[in-house]
Amino acid sequence: MAQLISVRTSTLAVVKKTAEGTLTKPTAGNQFLAIQPDISFSPNFTTVENPEIKNDIMAGQVAISGEEPSATFSHLFKGSGTAGGAPAFGTLLESTFGTVRSQTADTPLATGSTKSILKMSNSNANKVAKGDTLLIKGSGGTNELMPVSGVSGTDVSLAFDIPDAVVSSIGSSANVGAFTSYVPKSTDLPVFDLWHYLGGGTGGLETLQDGRTVSVAISANAKENINGTYTLEGTAYRLNDTAQLRQPNNAFNSATNNYRPTVAPSFEQTAPVISRNQRLYVGSTSGENVCLNAPSCSFSITTPKTLLTSVCTPSGNFGTVINERTASMTVTTFLEENDARFFKKFQDNDKVSFFFAGGAKSGTNWTAGNCFGIYGSEASISAFSLSQVDNVWALEMTLQCYSPGDGSGSIFVSFC
């Protein structure tokens, strides 16, 4: 009987590269991601009909005309374990957003901060920008997560007001923590190669070349793991290609008849984030900072890919381009008595912002290295309806992000 391959012994490497082209091998352990059972690669070979008639009512054999491979898999949405560090799956987010900016050290606050504006020196205010979620750290370990809505001189404006207890703790030693932010841009989005080692490589290997993240779906359902699901599309797929066999040139890979990587995988050790004791804000002003009681919320970011073809290339594929980005939040929240505020915003097509503060906590305070923020700066309610959750009336809403018109973007993800 043939040896079967366990899904639980498989590994996945994501290798970032600067341009489409040659399949690039993993060279570091931190390029590997923990996977979930839903991982799926699809070769998606396209075909063209043979129109010849040869004294037979049956059509001729179809021909393989090209490749449009894809892959889908999930990864827990959580921090890297290092304050402000990018998570291992950050490559997937970078392919969606395009830009990564970060601060690796704490940034001091100046005196005079309020619940809606943080005061910094000019040089320090230049270190943050719209979209960055900041871990605001006061005295006595008190802290809060909040995104920046804009910077003017020494004033760093916050999208929603921070609690009075945090404001009162901001003294001479207060600061904001390190962060990594994923920020949208319109051109030169990075690409990567996927290496899926079946059974750790002893069972086989499938690869997807020149991958781009075309959709990200982040789900936060109460009392469940916060999870992210990614759909990717590439230009070429290979299964057990003998050109990818490893040679026995190191202690980790001593066999010649398998596809094991030449580097040992290493995985982040941060615990999963459970969707409880998190924060969700939706509103048109910074004063609307009461956490929205929501059994579930989800975030979707899509960047559909256009595949460019060429008669000159062996695969028929010349390259890919991203021409569109959409982002939205869908939320279910309980309907309060005589509450028409969200319907009014929907009816009037008002601008609203949303912010999900997530991650691990120690007591009531966020844990640096495993907290994050998802911020929609310009959005409107595009869908509104009543539903029932456990025989209680609830609101179902979709908030659709739109362009602010100045190139600054309207959807951001930060890790603190």
C-alpha positions as CSV (number, residue, x, y, z in Angstrom):
1,M,0.0,0.0,0.0
2,A,1.3,3.4,-0.9
3,Q,2.3,5.7,1.9
4,L,-0.3,8.3,2.6
5,I,0.5,12.0,3.4
6,S,-0.8,13.6,6.5
7,V,-2.0,17.2,6.2
8,R,-0.8,17.9,9.7
9,T,2.8,17.2,8.7
10,S,2.8,19.7,5.8
11,T,4.4,23.1,5.8
12,L,4.0,26.3,3.8
13,A,6.7,28.9,2.9
14,V,5.9,32.4,1.5
15,V,8.9,34.0,-0.2
16,K,8.7,37.7,-1.0
17,K,10.4,39.0,-4.2
18,T,10.7,42.3,-5.9
19,A,9.3,41.3,-9.3
20,E,7.6,38.5,-11.2
21,G,9.9,36.0,-12.7
22,T,12.1,33.1,-11.5
23,L,10.6,30.9,-8.7
24,T,12.5,31.8,-5.6
25,K,13.3,29.2,-2.9
26,P,12.9,29.9,0.9
27,T,16.1,30.8,2.7
28,A,14.9,31.5,6.2
29,G,12.9,29.7,8.8
30,N,10.6,32.7,9.4
31,Q,9.3,32.5,5.8
32,F,7.2,29.5,6.9
33,L,3.6,29.9,8.1
34,A,1.4,27.7,10.3
35,I,-1.4,26.5,8.1
36,Q,-4.9,25.2,8.7
37,P,-6.8,22.3,7.2
38,D,-8.5,24.5,4.6
39,I,-5.3,25.0,2.5
40,S,-6.0,24.4,-1.2
41,F,-3.9,24.9,-4.3
42,S,-5.7,24.9,-7.7
43,P,-3.6,24.5,-11.0
44,N,-6.5,26.0,-13.1
45,F,-5.1,25.2,-16.5
46,T,-7.1,26.9,-19.3
47,T,-8.1,25.0,-22.4
48,V,-9.0,25.9,-26.0
49,E,-11.3,23.9,-28.2
50,N,-10.1,22.0,-31.2
51,P,-12.5,23.1,-34.0
52,E,-11.3,20.5,-36.6
53,I,-14.0,18.1,-38.1
54,K,-12.7,14.7,-39.0
55,N,-15.6,12.5,-40.1
56,D,-16.8,12.2,-36.4
57,I,-19.5,14.0,-34.5
58,M,-17.2,14.0,-31.5
59,A,-15.0,17.1,-31.0
60,G,-11.2,16.8,-31.1
61,Q,-9.0,16.8,-28.1
62,V,-8.9,20.2,-26.3
63,A,-5.5,21.8,-25.9
64,I,-4.0,23.3,-22.7
65,S,-3.7,27.0,-23.5
66,G,-2.4,28.6,-20.3
67,E,-2.3,28.7,-16.6
68,E,-4.2,30.7,-14.0
69,P,-3.3,29.0,-10.7
70,S,-4.7,30.0,-7.3
71,A,-4.5,29.1,-3.7
72,T,-6.6,29.6,-0.6
73,F,-5.6,29.2,3.1
74,S,-6.2,30.6,6.5
75,H,-3.9,31.9,9.3
76,L,-4.7,33.1,12.7
77,F,-4.7,36.9,12.9
78,K,-2.3,37.7,15.8
79,G,0.9,39.6,16.5
80,S,4.5,38.5,16.1
81,G,5.4,38.5,19.8
82,T,7.8,41.4,19.4
83,A,6.5,44.9,20.2
84,G,5.7,46.6,16.9
85,G,7.1,43.7,14.9
86,A,5.6,42.5,11.6
87,P,3.8,39.1,11.8
88,A,5.0,36.2,9.8
89,F,2.0,36.5,7.5
90,G,2.8,40.2,6.9
91,T,4.0,39.4,3.4
92,L,0.4,38.5,2.5
93,L,-0.8,41.9,3.8
94,E,2.0,43.7,2.1
95,S,0.9,42.2,-1.2
96,T,-2.6,43.6,-0.5
97,F,-1.7,47.0,0.8
98,G,1.6,47.7,-1.0
99,T,3.4,49.8,1.7
100,V,4.8,48.9,5.1
101,R,6.0,51.6,7.5
102,S,7.2,51.0,11.1
103,Q,8.8,52.5,14.2
104,T,10.9,50.1,16.1
105,A,11.1,52.1,19.4
106,D,8.8,54.0,21.7
107,T,8.0,57.6,20.7
108,P,7.7,60.1,23.6
109,L,4.6,62.2,24.1
110,A,4.8,65.9,25.1
111,T,2.7,67.6,27.7
112,G,-0.8,68.8,26.8
113,S,-2.3,65.7,25.3
114,T,-6.1,65.4,25.4
115,K,-8.6,62.5,24.8
116,S,-8.7,63.3,21.0
117,I,-5.2,64.8,20.3
118,L,-1.7,63.5,21.3
119,K,1.0,66.1,21.6
120,M,4.4,65.4,20.3
121,S,7.5,67.3,19.3
122,N,7.7,68.2,15.6
123,S,10.3,65.5,15.0
124,N,8.3,62.8,16.8
125,A,5.0,63.8,15.1
126,N,6.7,63.2,11.8
127,K,7.2,59.5,12.8
128,V,3.5,58.7,12.7
129,A,0.8,59.3,10.0
130,K,-2.8,58.7,9.2
131,G,-3.7,55.1,9.6
132,D,-1.1,54.1,12.2
133,T,-2.7,52.4,15.2
134,L,-0.8,53.5,18.3
135,L,-0.4,51.8,21.7
136,I,-0.7,54.8,23.9
137,K,1.2,54.0,27.2
138,G,0.6,56.1,30.3
139,S,1.9,55.7,33.8
140,G,1.2,52.7,35.9
141,G,0.9,50.4,32.9
142,T,-2.3,52.0,31.6
143,N,-2.6,51.8,27.9
144,E,-5.0,52.1,25.0
145,L,-5.0,51.3,21.2
146,M,-6.2,54.1,18.9
147,P,-5.6,54.9,15.2
148,V,-4.3,58.3,13.9
149,S,-6.8,60.2,11.8
150,G,-4.3,62.9,10.8
151,V,-1.2,64.9,11.8
152,S,-0.8,68.6,11.9
153,G,2.4,70.1,13.3
154,T,2.7,68.8,16.8
155,D,-0.9,67.6,17.0
156,V,-1.6,63.9,16.3
157,S,-5.4,63.5,16.0
158,L,-7.1,60.3,17.0
159,A,-10.0,58.7,15.2
160,F,-11.9,58.1,18.5
161,D,-11.4,59.6,22.0
162,I,-9.3,57.6,24.4
163,P,-10.7,57.0,27.9
164,D,-10.3,59.7,30.6
165,A,-8.3,57.2,32.8
166,V,-5.7,56.9,30.0
167,V,-5.6,60.7,29.5
168,S,-5.0,61.3,33.2
169,S,-2.1,58.9,33.2
170,I,-0.2,60.7,30.4
171,G,2.6,62.4,32.2
172,S,6.2,63.3,31.4
173,S,7.2,59.6,30.9
174,A,4.3,58.7,28.6
175,N,4.9,57.4,25.1
176,V,3.5,55.5,22.2
177,G,4.8,52.0,21.4
178,A,6.5,50.6,18.4
179,F,4.3,49.6,15.4
180,T,4.2,48.2,11.9
181,S,1.5,49.5,9.6
182,Y,0.2,48.2,6.3
183,V,-0.8,51.2,4.2
184,P,-2.5,51.2,0.8
185,K,-0.8,52.4,-2.4
186,S,-1.9,51.9,-6.0
187,T,1.2,50.7,-7.8
188,D,4.2,48.3,-7.4
189,L,2.5,45.9,-5.1
190,P,4.9,43.1,-4.1
191,V,4.7,39.5,-5.3
192,F,5.8,36.2,-3.7
193,D,6.2,32.5,-4.3
194,L,4.4,29.8,-2.4
195,W,6.1,26.5,-1.5
196,H,3.7,23.9,0.0
197,Y,5.7,20.9,1.3
198,L,3.4,17.9,1.5
199,G,4.3,15.8,4.5
200,G,7.1,18.3,5.2
201,G,8.5,17.6,1.7
202,T,8.9,13.8,2.1
203,G,5.5,13.4,0.4
204,G,5.8,16.0,-2.4
205,L,5.8,19.6,-3.2
206,E,3.5,22.0,-5.0
207,T,4.5,25.6,-5.8
208,L,2.7,28.7,-7.0
209,Q,4.8,31.3,-8.7
210,D,4.3,35.1,-8.8
211,G,1.5,35.1,-6.2
212,R,-0.6,38.1,-5.4
213,T,-3.1,38.4,-2.6
214,V,-6.4,39.1,-4.3
215,S,-8.6,38.9,-1.2
216,V,-8.2,39.0,2.5
217,A,-11.1,38.1,4.9
218,I,-10.7,38.7,8.6
219,S,-13.3,37.3,10.9
220,A,-13.9,38.2,14.6
221,N,-16.8,36.2,16.0
222,A,-17.4,36.5,19.7
223,K,-15.6,33.8,21.7
224,E,-13.8,32.4,18.7
225,N,-10.3,32.7,17.2
226,I,-9.8,35.8,15.2
227,N,-8.8,34.4,11.8
228,G,-7.7,35.5,8.4
229,T,-8.4,33.8,5.1
230,Y,-6.3,34.6,2.0
231,T,-7.0,33.9,-1.7
232,L,-4.0,34.2,-4.0
233,E,-3.4,34.0,-7.7
234,G,-0.2,33.4,-9.6
235,T,1.2,32.7,-13.0
236,A,2.5,29.1,-12.8
237,Y,1.8,25.9,-10.7
238,R,4.0,22.9,-10.4
239,L,3.6,19.6,-8.6
240,N,6.6,17.3,-7.7
241,D,8.7,19.0,-10.3
242,T,12.1,17.1,-10.4
243,A,13.9,20.4,-11.0
244,Q,12.9,21.4,-7.5
245,L,14.5,18.3,-5.8
246,R,16.9,19.2,-3.0
247,Q,20.4,17.9,-2.8
248,P,21.9,16.3,0.4
249,N,24.2,19.3,1.2
250,N,23.2,19.9,4.8
251,A,22.3,18.0,7.9
252,F,18.6,19.0,7.8
253,N,18.1,17.4,4.4
254,S,19.9,14.1,4.0
255,A,17.6,12.4,1.4
256,T,17.8,12.7,-2.4
257,N,14.3,11.4,-3.0
258,N,12.2,14.1,-1.4
259,Y,11.4,17.8,-1.6
260,R,12.3,18.9,2.0
261,P,13.4,22.5,2.3
262,T,17.0,23.4,2.9
263,V,16.1,25.4,5.9
264,A,14.2,24.3,9.0
265,P,10.8,26.0,9.4
266,S,10.3,28.2,12.5
267,F,6.8,29.4,13.6
268,E,5.6,32.3,15.7
269,Q,4.8,31.2,19.3
270,T,2.2,33.8,20.1
271,A,-1.1,32.5,21.4
272,P,-4.3,32.7,19.3
273,V,-6.4,35.8,20.0
274,I,-9.9,35.1,21.1
275,S,-12.6,37.6,20.2
276,R,-13.6,38.8,23.6
277,N,-12.5,41.8,25.6
278,Q,-11.8,43.5,22.3
279,R,-13.0,46.9,21.1
280,L,-15.1,48.0,18.1
281,Y,-16.0,51.6,17.3
282,V,-18.2,53.0,14.6
283,G,-19.0,56.7,14.3
284,S,-18.8,60.0,12.5
285,T,-17.1,61.9,15.4
286,S,-14.2,61.1,17.8
287,G,-16.7,61.2,20.7
288,E,-18.5,58.0,19.5
289,N,-16.1,55.9,21.4
290,V,-18.4,53.4,23.1
291,C,-17.7,49.8,22.2
292,L,-20.3,48.4,19.8
293,N,-21.7,45.1,21.2
294,A,-21.4,42.9,18.2
295,P,-21.8,39.1,18.1
296,S,-19.7,39.1,14.9
297,C,-17.8,41.4,12.6
298,S,-15.7,40.7,9.5
299,F,-13.4,42.7,7.3
300,S,-12.8,42.2,3.6
301,I,-10.1,43.7,1.4
302,T,-9.9,42.7,-2.3
303,T,-7.4,43.6,-5.0
304,P,-8.6,41.8,-8.2
305,K,-5.7,40.8,-10.5
306,T,-5.6,41.3,-14.3
307,L,-3.5,38.6,-16.0
308,L,-1.6,40.0,-19.0
309,T,-0.8,37.6,-21.8
310,S,1.8,37.4,-24.5
311,V,2.6,35.2,-27.5
312,C,6.3,35.4,-26.7
313,T,6.3,33.6,-23.3
314,P,6.2,29.8,-22.9
315,S,3.3,30.0,-20.5
316,G,1.4,32.6,-22.5
317,N,1.5,34.8,-19.4
318,F,3.4,38.1,-19.5
319,G,2.6,39.5,-16.0
320,T,-0.1,40.7,-13.7
321,V,-1.4,44.1,-12.6
322,I,-3.7,45.3,-9.8
323,N,-6.1,48.0,-10.9
324,E,-8.7,48.0,-8.1
325,R,-9.0,47.8,-4.3
326,T,-12.2,47.4,-2.3
327,A,-12.5,47.3,1.5
328,S,-15.5,46.9,3.8
329,M,-16.6,45.8,7.3
330,T,-19.7,43.7,7.8
331,V,-21.1,43.8,11.4
332,T,-24.0,42.4,13.4
333,T,-24.9,44.5,16.4
334,F,-27.8,44.4,18.8
335,L,-30.6,46.9,18.2
336,E,-31.0,49.3,21.2
337,E,-34.5,50.7,22.0
338,N,-35.4,53.8,20.0
339,D,-32.0,53.9,18.4
340,A,-32.0,55.4,14.9
341,R,-28.5,56.7,14.7
342,F,-27.1,54.1,12.2
343,F,-30.2,54.2,10.0
344,K,-29.9,58.0,9.9
345,K,-26.2,57.7,8.8
346,F,-27.3,55.2,6.2
347,Q,-30.2,57.3,5.0
348,D,-28.0,60.5,4.8
349,N,-25.0,58.7,3.3
350,D,-22.8,60.1,6.1
351,K,-19.1,59.5,6.3
352,V,-18.3,57.1,9.1
353,S,-15.1,55.6,10.4
354,F,-14.7,52.2,12.0
355,F,-11.9,50.7,14.2
356,F,-11.4,47.2,15.6
357,A,-8.8,47.0,18.4
358,G,-7.8,43.4,18.9
359,G,-5.2,41.3,20.6
360,A,-4.2,39.8,23.9
361,K,-4.5,41.7,27.2
362,S,-2.9,41.6,30.6
363,G,-5.8,42.6,32.9
364,T,-7.4,45.6,31.1
365,N,-4.3,46.6,29.2
366,W,-3.2,45.5,25.7
367,T,-0.1,43.3,25.5
368,A,2.6,44.7,23.3
369,G,3.7,42.3,20.6
370,N,0.2,40.7,20.2
371,C,-2.2,43.6,19.6
372,F,-3.4,45.1,16.4
373,G,-5.8,47.6,14.9
374,I,-8.0,47.5,11.7
375,Y,-9.0,51.1,10.8
376,G,-11.4,52.3,8.1
377,S,-11.0,56.1,7.9
378,E,-13.5,57.0,5.2
379,A,-16.6,54.8,4.8
380,S,-20.3,54.9,4.4
381,I,-23.1,52.4,5.3
382,S,-23.9,50.7,2.0
383,A,-26.3,48.0,3.4
384,F,-28.6,48.1,6.3
385,S,-31.3,45.6,7.6
386,L,-32.8,44.1,10.7
387,S,-32.2,40.5,11.7
388,Q,-32.7,38.2,14.6
389,V,-29.9,36.8,16.8
390,D,-31.1,34.3,19.4
391,N,-34.6,35.8,19.2
392,V,-33.2,39.3,19.8
393,W,-33.4,42.1,17.2
394,A,-30.1,43.0,15.7
395,L,-28.8,45.3,12.9
396,E,-26.9,43.9,9.9
397,M,-24.7,46.6,8.4
398,T,-22.0,46.8,5.7
399,L,-19.6,49.8,5.8
400,Q,-17.9,50.4,2.5
401,C,-14.6,52.3,2.4
402,Y,-14.1,54.9,-0.3
403,S,-11.2,57.0,-1.6
404,P,-10.5,60.1,0.5
405,G,-9.3,61.8,-2.8
406,D,-5.8,62.7,-1.6
407,G,-4.1,59.3,-2.0
408,S,-3.8,58.7,1.7
409,G,-6.0,55.6,1.6
410,S,-8.9,54.6,3.7
411,I,-8.1,51.1,5.1
412,F,-5.2,50.3,7.3
413,V,-3.9,47.4,9.5
414,S,-1.3,48.0,12.3
415,F,0.5,45.7,14.7
416,C,1.7,47.1,18.0
